[in-house]
Amino acid sequence: MAKRPSGGLEGKSTNKWDIELVKDIQQWIEKSTGRPLPDQMHLNADNFQAALKDGVDLCHLANAVQPGAIKKINSSKISFPQMENIGFFVDFMTSYGVQQEYIFVTVDLYEKQNVWQVALGLRALKDKAAEKGFN
């Protein structure tokens, strides 16, 4: 199981929602994928989770960062295919080289068990992608 960091990437506590950090992640996803996300998604964990819960935008992000990384993106509105999308994305993050302590598990997002960990994971992916030359 992935070790959970006690604090966030910017020294933020996992008990706080960092609107600026999440807004930066939102803008990066939109810029990278060319797909708009809900305007209010950065304001709180509920909005963030609702915007990404089906995993579709995460899969598109993976394919933007590394073309062809995720071959099948499920567009179904039922839970299993949505969780499968999230799983595909988590596998991508691991293979791409994101540090293990920032990798989240499907239920962190899908069942809102640790949405902050998802935000940290996306920030870590953004940093890793920049390190590899992806803007």
N, C-alpha and C positions, 0 to 999 in steps of 0.2 A: 504494500500500500504506500502511496505517496506520502512523504513527510510533509506536514503542514507547517508553513512558516508562522512564527508567532506574530509577525508584523508584516505590513505590506511592502511593496517595492519602494515606496517613498517614505518609509518609516511610519506609515499609517497603521493604526490599529485595525484588526479585522472586524471590530465592532462598529466602525464608522463607515459611512458611505462617502467616498471622495468624488464629488460631482465633477470637478475639473479633470481628474484622472479618467473617469468614465467617459466624459465628453470627448477627451482626446482619443480614446479607444474608438468611440462611435465615429468620429470624423475620419480616423484611419481606415476603419472598415468601409465606410462609404466611399472614400477616395480610392481605395484599393479595388473594390468590387464594382464601383459604378452603380451600386444599388442603394437607394435611400432607405434609411431606417427611421422609425418614429421619432419625431422631434423631441418628445419628452422622455426618451428611453434612459437618458443619463441621470435623471433626477432621483431615482430610487431603485432599490433591488427588484421590486415588483415589476416596474416598467422594463427594466433591463432584461429580466427573465422572460417576460412575455414577448419581447421583441426577438429574442434569440432561441426560444424554446423549441421550435421545430427543427433547428439545426441547419436549415437551408442556407442562410446567410453565412454561417460558419463554414460550410462546405465550399461556397463560392469564394470565401476569403482564402481558404487553403489552396484552391485552384488558381487564385490570383497570385499568391505568393510563390507557388510551385505548380505550374501548369500540368494538369493531368493527375494531380496528387489524389483526388477523389474521383473515381470513375462513375459512380452511381449516386445521384442525389435524389432522395425520396421526396416527393411533393405531397404525400398523403397527409390527411388531417388526423389519422389515428396514431396512437401513442407509439407502438413498436417501431414503425418506420422513422418517426421523429427521433426516437432514442437511438436508433441505428445511425442516423446522420450525425448526432452528437458523438457517438462512439467512433465513427470514421474520422471526425475532426480531432478527437483526443489522440487517436492513433497517429494521425498526421503530425500533431504537435510533438509527440514523442520521437517519431522518426526524423523530424526536422531538427531536433537537437535542443528543444526547450528544456531547461533544467527541471529535473524530476519534482522538486518541491513546488513548482508552479503548475504542474499538470493536475487538472481536475478530473473528477469522475462524472459519468453521465447524470447521476442523480443530484449532483451539486447544482446543475442547471435545471434539468427537467422537473425535479421535485422541490426545487428551491432549498436544498439542504445546505448549500454554501455558495451563494451567488457571488460573494466577494472573491472567493477562490477563482471563479470563472473570470472575473475582471482582472485579477492578478495574472492568470494564465494568458489572457489575451494581451496584456501589457508585456509580458515576458516574450510572447511570440512576436510582437511588434519590435521589440529590442533585438531579438535574434534575427529577424528578417532584415533589419537595418544593418546589423553586423555582417550579414551575407550580401549586402548591396541592394536590397529591395527597399524602395522608398514608397 
